[in-house]
Amino acid sequence: MYTGYSPDVEERFKAHCAGKGAKYTRSHKPRKILYTEEFNTKSEAMKREREIKGLPRKEKLSLIKSKSSRRRSSVG
């Protein structure tokens, strides 16, 4: 699962699908957006991104399943 910040999730997803952007997504093409949260500032979004990246896979899957979006960032 790739986790990342973007002010435009759909545009970022298209870039990743085209092989642009993060090194990881160049060799691991994304298939769909699994979860998003929205934030008022870039700082808040990046802080949450770090939190999500630090979660064990099981907790990430639980987060995706819950779809309890507080705000938007991108996980997918």
WOSUL-V620300 format. One record per helix or strand of 3 or more residues. SS is the DSSP state (@ for helix, = for strand). FROM is the first residue (numbers start at 0). TO is the last residue. If there is no record, write none. Layout:
ss->[SS:SS]
from->[FROM:FROM]
to->[TO:TO]
This chain:
ss->[@:@:@:@]
from->[8:22:41:56]
to->[16:26:52:65]
